[in-house]
Amino acid sequence: MQNFTGVVILESLNDPSALDNRATVLRASDIKAPPNDPHPVWSRRLVRVPLESMRDLAHDLAKTMTADFYNHFVKDTTLVVRVTSKS
């Protein structure tokens, strides 16, 4: 089975449960947020997503992501990026 590996910032999601049952957390870490961000620390998750779940997860992330964030996933030479913006 082939998997995507990705990085998700939990603060980028209005509903982090979008990851439930679709992504396996490989590593959890906190990083300092950029200046002027409403969250002083971001909760970063390195995740593994099965190939067959990637399309549905990307679709669901797009519905729950807050403005001006992105999440990305890679598998071999394939890159999936979900971006939201205020405009």
MDAnalysis code that builds the backbone (N, CA, C; Angstrom):
import MDAnalysis as mda
import numpy as np

u = mda.Universe.empty(261, n_residues=87, atom_resindex=np.repeat(np.arange(87), 3), trajectory=True)
u.add_TopologyAttr("name", ["N", "CA", "C"] * 87)
u.add_TopologyAttr("resid", np.arange(1, 88))
u.add_TopologyAttr("resname", ["MET", "GLN", "ASN", "PHE", "THR", "GLY", "VAL", "VAL", "ILE", "LEU", "GLU", "SER", "LEU", "ASN", "ASP", "PRO", "SER", "ALA", "LEU", "ASP", "ASN", "ARG", "ALA", "THR", "VAL", "LEU", "ARG", "ALA", "SER", "ASP", "ILE", "LYS", "ALA", "PRO", "PRO", "ASN", "ASP", "PRO", "HIS", "PRO", "VAL", "TRP", "SER", "ARG", "ARG", "LEU", "VAL", "ARG", "VAL", "PRO", "LEU", "GLU", "SER", "MET", "ARG", "ASP", "LEU", "ALA", "HIS", "ASP", "LEU", "ALA", "LYS", "THR", "MET", "THR", "ALA", "ASP", "PHE", "TYR", "ASN", "HIS", "PHE", "VAL", "LYS", "ASP", "THR", "THR", "LEU", "VAL", "VAL", "ARG", "VAL", "THR", "SER", "LYS", "SER"])
u.atoms.positions = np.array([
    [0.843, -1.176, 0.000],
    [0.000, 0.000, 0.000],
    [0.888, 1.240, 0.000],
    [0.518, 2.204, -0.805],
    [1.274, 3.445, -0.869],
    [0.594, 4.503, -0.024],
    [1.398, 5.350, 0.591],
    [0.878, 6.380, 1.472],
    [1.426, 7.744, 1.102],
    [0.667, 8.769, 1.439],
    [1.142, 10.139, 1.404],
    [1.651, 10.478, 2.799],
    [2.638, 11.341, 2.875],
    [3.106, 11.892, 4.135],
    [2.853, 13.389, 4.074],
    [2.349, 13.951, 5.157],
    [2.020, 15.368, 5.132],
    [2.234, 16.050, 6.457],
    [2.155, 17.375, 6.407],
    [2.263, 18.207, 7.601],
    [0.973, 19.005, 7.721],
    [0.363, 18.928, 8.891],
    [-0.876, 19.650, 9.157],
    [-0.683, 20.474, 10.420],
    [-1.070, 21.728, 10.352],
    [-1.088, 22.599, 11.529],
    [-2.519, 22.567, 12.066],
    [-2.696, 22.044, 13.263],
    [-4.057, 21.881, 13.795],
    [-4.797, 23.206, 13.887],
    [-4.083, 24.296, 14.158],
    [-4.726, 25.606, 14.243],
    [-5.253, 26.085, 12.895],
    [-4.868, 25.417, 11.816],
    [-5.378, 25.776, 10.489],
    [-6.761, 25.188, 10.228],
    [-7.221, 24.333, 11.144],
    [-8.491, 23.637, 10.931],
    [-9.550, 24.107, 11.920],
    [-10.716, 24.439, 11.404],
    [-11.845, 24.735, 12.283],
    [-12.315, 23.469, 12.985],
    [-12.119, 22.332, 12.318],
    [-12.548, 21.051, 12.869],
    [-11.441, 20.012, 12.653],
    [-10.534, 19.845, 13.619],
    [-9.443, 18.880, 13.464],
    [-9.896, 17.431, 13.311],
    [-11.161, 17.147, 13.599],
    [-11.637, 15.770, 13.440],
    [-11.638, 15.335, 11.974],
    [-11.411, 16.261, 11.047],
    [-11.293, 15.888, 9.626],
    [-10.154, 14.889, 9.416],
    [-9.193, 14.885, 10.321],
    [-8.069, 13.940, 10.225],
    [-8.409, 12.567, 10.784],
    [-9.416, 12.503, 11.638],
    [-9.767, 11.251, 12.306],
    [-10.046, 10.137, 11.299],
    [-9.530, 8.976, 11.570],
    [-9.762, 7.759, 10.775],
    [-9.214, 7.838, 9.358],
    [-8.512, 8.889, 9.004],
    [-7.926, 8.994, 7.669],
    [-6.419, 9.165, 7.714],
    [-5.921, 9.708, 8.834],
    [-4.496, 10.005, 8.940],
    [-3.941, 9.408, 10.230],
    [-2.745, 8.870, 10.120],
    [-2.029, 8.358, 11.280],
    [-0.967, 9.379, 11.658],
    [-0.984, 9.839, 12.893],
    [0.013, 10.804, 13.347],
    [1.330, 10.072, 13.588],
    [2.361, 10.513, 12.873],
    [3.698, 9.926, 13.020],
    [4.513, 10.682, 14.052],
    [4.293, 11.995, 14.120],
    [5.033, 12.828, 15.069],
    [4.220, 14.077, 15.369],
    [4.217, 14.469, 16.620],
    [3.547, 15.703, 17.045],
    [4.600, 16.643, 17.608],
    [4.529, 17.901, 17.211],
    [5.457, 18.891, 17.757],
    [4.788, 20.259, 17.731],
    [5.263, 21.122, 18.591],
    [4.764, 22.488, 18.638],
    [5.858, 23.411, 18.132],
    [5.442, 24.410, 17.360],
    [6.391, 25.385, 16.835],
    [5.868, 26.790, 17.115],
    [6.779, 27.726, 17.216],
    [6.404, 29.119, 17.445],
    [5.721, 29.656, 16.191],
    [4.582, 30.291, 16.386],
    [3.834, 30.863, 15.271],
    [4.500, 32.157, 14.804],
    [4.201, 32.583, 13.575],
    [4.749, 33.851, 13.093],
    [4.256, 35.023, 13.950],
    [4.978, 36.136, 13.926],
    [4.541, 37.321, 14.675],
    [3.124, 37.736, 14.274],
    [2.379, 38.229, 15.212],
    [1.016, 38.732, 15.013],
    [-0.022, 37.635, 14.757],
    [0.364, 36.374, 14.867],
    [-0.606, 35.290, 14.714],
    [-1.442, 35.210, 15.995],
    [-2.737, 34.949, 15.886],
    [-3.552, 34.863, 17.102],
    [-3.182, 33.689, 18.011],
    [-2.489, 32.694, 17.457],
    [-2.033, 31.546, 18.242],
    [-0.522, 31.675, 18.435],
    [-0.036, 31.767, 19.654],
    [1.413, 31.913, 19.850],
    [2.205, 30.663, 19.451],
    [1.548, 29.510, 19.518],
    [2.203, 28.244, 19.184],
    [1.300, 27.474, 18.236],
    [1.908, 26.859, 17.224],
    [1.164, 25.995, 16.311],
    [1.434, 24.539, 16.680],
    [0.386, 23.740, 16.624],
    [0.482, 22.300, 16.876],
    [0.658, 21.602, 15.535],
    [1.892, 21.191, 15.259],
    [2.231, 20.593, 13.965],
    [2.129, 19.077, 14.067],
    [1.530, 18.461, 13.043],
    [1.416, 17.010, 12.993],
    [1.996, 16.497, 11.679],
    [2.930, 15.578, 11.800],
    [3.418, 14.836, 10.640],
    [2.522, 13.620, 10.545],
    [1.854, 13.450, 9.404],
    [0.857, 12.387, 9.285],
    [1.116, 11.510, 8.062],
    [0.579, 10.301, 8.137],
    [0.580, 9.371, 7.002],
    [-0.870, 9.163, 6.600],
    [-1.128, 9.275, 5.284],
    [-2.486, 9.133, 4.756],
    [-2.464, 8.074, 3.663],
    [-3.280, 7.030, 3.775],
    [-3.339, 6.020, 2.717],
    [-3.777, 6.646, 1.386],
    [-3.210, 6.151, 0.322],
    [-3.499, 6.654, -1.021],
    [-5.001, 6.754, -1.275],
    [-5.742, 5.728, -0.881],
    [-7.177, 5.697, -1.182],
    [-7.981, 6.724, -0.370],
    [-7.391, 7.298, 0.675],
    [-8.089, 8.299, 1.492],
    [-7.701, 9.732, 1.158],
    [-6.653, 9.916, 0.348],
    [-6.096, 11.250, 0.141],
    [-7.085, 12.219, -0.499],
    [-7.780, 11.808, -1.516],
    [-8.706, 12.708, -2.214],
    [-9.815, 13.190, -1.275],
    [-10.411, 12.272, -0.542],
    [-11.487, 12.654, 0.386],
    [-10.960, 13.541, 1.510],
    [-9.763, 13.232, 2.023],
    [-9.196, 14.054, 3.081],
    [-8.921, 15.466, 2.572],
    [-8.340, 15.589, 1.393],
    [-8.058, 16.916, 0.827],
    [-9.346, 17.716, 0.659],
    [-10.391, 17.054, 0.211],
    [-11.685, 17.719, 0.051],
    [-12.221, 18.198, 1.399],
    [-12.163, 17.344, 2.410],
    [-12.663, 17.709, 3.739],
    [-11.810, 18.786, 4.397],
    [-10.492, 18.733, 4.194],
    [-9.635, 19.782, 4.743],
    [-9.989, 21.140, 4.142],
    [-10.270, 21.162, 2.862],
    [-10.627, 22.432, 2.203],
    [-11.869, 23.044, 2.824],
    [-12.771, 22.222, 3.301],
    [-14.010, 22.733, 3.909],
    [-13.784, 23.256, 5.324],
    [-12.763, 22.775, 6.026],
    [-12.580, 23.142, 7.430],
    [-11.382, 24.055, 7.686],
    [-10.552, 24.288, 6.667],
    [-9.364, 25.112, 6.866],
    [-9.715, 26.585, 7.028],
    [-8.967, 27.252, 7.905],
    [-9.138, 28.684, 8.096],
    [-8.368, 29.440, 7.007],
    [-8.676, 30.707, 6.850],
    [-8.087, 31.508, 5.775],
    [-6.568, 31.638, 5.931],
    [-5.912, 31.680, 4.792],
    [-4.469, 31.925, 4.693],
    [-3.593, 30.834, 5.291],
    [-4.070, 29.619, 5.278],
    [-3.257, 28.468, 5.673],
    [-3.154, 27.518, 4.489],
    [-2.195, 26.620, 4.564],
    [-2.130, 25.517, 3.611],
    [-1.647, 24.281, 4.339],
    [-1.977, 23.129, 3.810],
    [-1.470, 21.849, 4.293],
    [-0.978, 21.094, 3.070],
    [0.099, 20.364, 3.213],
    [0.656, 19.675, 2.058],
    [1.003, 18.226, 2.383],
    [0.972, 17.414, 1.320],
    [1.200, 15.976, 1.410],
    [2.007, 15.543, 0.193],
    [2.916, 14.584, 0.373],
    [3.737, 14.098, -0.733],
    [3.744, 12.573, -0.766],
    [3.904, 12.068, -1.983],
    [4.099, 10.632, -2.214],
    [4.939, 10.519, -3.470],
    [6.151, 10.031, -3.324],
    [7.080, 9.928, -4.451],
    [7.210, 11.295, -5.130],
    [6.725, 11.406, -6.361],
    [6.820, 12.670, -7.101],
    [5.490, 13.411, -7.162],
    [4.537, 12.999, -6.336],
    [3.221, 13.647, -6.317],
    [3.118, 14.550, -5.099],
    [2.654, 15.775, -5.318],
    [2.463, 16.749, -4.248],
    [1.004, 17.199, -4.258],
    [0.361, 17.138, -3.103],
    [-1.008, 17.622, -2.939],
    [-0.951, 18.772, -1.944],
    [-1.469, 19.935, -2.346],
    [-1.488, 21.107, -1.465],
    [-2.902, 21.631, -1.409],
    [-3.400, 21.844, -0.195],
    [-4.702, 22.469, 0.010],
    [-4.430, 23.857, 0.567],
    [-4.967, 24.884, -0.123],
    [-4.728, 26.273, 0.236],
    [-6.060, 26.980, 0.412],
    [-6.133, 27.851, 1.400],
    [-7.289, 28.738, 1.536],
    [-6.757, 30.162, 1.618],
    [-7.559, 31.100, 1.184],
    [-7.163, 32.494, 1.283],
    [-8.385, 33.337, 1.552],
    [-8.158, 34.562, 1.980],
    [-9.257, 35.468, 2.287],
    [-9.910, 36.003, 1.024],
    [-9.197, 35.996, -0.080],
    [-9.756, 36.556, -1.310],
    [-10.465, 35.539, -2.163],
])
